[in-house]
Amino acid sequence: STIALLFAFMVISAQLRLGGFYTRAAKAVTSLKASPALLLAAVIMLTGVLSAVFMNDIVCLAVPPVLIQACRRRRLDPIPYLLAVACASNVGSAATLIGNPQNILIGQSLDLSFSGYLLIAAVPSLLGLVVTWGVIAWKYRGQWADGKGLPADPPDGLPPWNPWQSSKALCLTGVLFIVFLFTGLPRDIVALGAAGILLMSRRMHSRTMLGLVDWQLLVLFCGLFVVNHALQQTRVPDLAVAELLRLGVDPAHPGWLFAITVMLSNAVSNVPATILLLPVAHHPLAGPILALSSTLAGNLLIIGSIANIIVVESAAAHGIRISWRNHAPTGITVTVLTLAIAALTLWLFSHA
């Protein structure tokens, strides 16, 4: 069910990419006549909202090229805006159970309520976007202008705006959200139905849409499930849990689960960490704990999430180098503050 839901939203996002929706949305925001700090806020809000609905990895593929062109036109340093996209995509995607691969996995594996999770995660995600803006705006205050030495703009090459094709995907996404929020229908089956409707288009070739599906990620999930099942058969995880309990660390306890998820997510990446920790997710808040901590921890390092890597690679393709020195001051600060907000929110819900 996890892979089915992931595939379905990849198809929907592919339709939006080919329909030019992401390009149109990014151009609308970057064409605003606003100060650099207000432009940063608009970019963060756009990225966060899109990531919560259409998965952060897809958003990070679509937004940076348009953003880089806009920064060059305004002679602004694109790095703070690209860092904003990376951080906001992770923070925004934490708000829903379809925002990123690990949240989809957690929601399907633990059969979490879509609306119940949204109720818990919406506030820390929204506050996290504000924190992201504050950290980057403060760090780059008075240093927005740059643009010197940047290569000339490459040809646009972005999908043209197609209102009909984009509207179909947006309407189906709206229907999916209503179904997810107000019914108990299986999310994977409903989403596959929506993807099937889009694939029946006479104008948008199925081969082109399926070519934008991240098959490597789907295969990675299959491989991780196989490896995890084999690992469980060795009893090594049980022995590790027993040893932790002997040392006074209970991975099933909310506080320890939060801390272990953060550490493990940066050690082995968030999806493998989530798969390893699902067997000890017994607490009523274990799902939100896993989802929020694994997602927000992804901002700590460039390699902490696939979204970060996509932004860095997209920047490199346009002649912009984002090193760990550029990322670390922003990423570490955003991670610490957003994790603190998430921890406080979870603590309040646990004592409500």
Secondary structure, DSSP 8 states (H G I E B T S, - for coil): -HHHHHHHHHHHHHHHHHTTHHHHHHHHHHTS---HHHHHHHHHHHHHHHHHHH-HHHHHHHHHHHHHHHHHHHTB-HHHHHHHHHHHHHHHHTTSTTSSHHHHHHHHHTT--HHHHHHHHHHHHHHHHHHHHHHHHHHTTT--B--TT-------------HHHHHHHHHHHHHHHHHHHH--S-HHHHHHHHHHHHHT-SSS-HHHHHHTS-HHHHHHHHHHHHHHHHHHHTTHHHHHHHHHHHTT--TTSHHHHHHHHHHHHHHH-HHHHHHHHGGG--STTHHHHHHHHHHHGGGSSGGG-HHHHHHHHHHHHTT----HHHHHHHHHHHHHHHHHHHHHHHHHHHT-
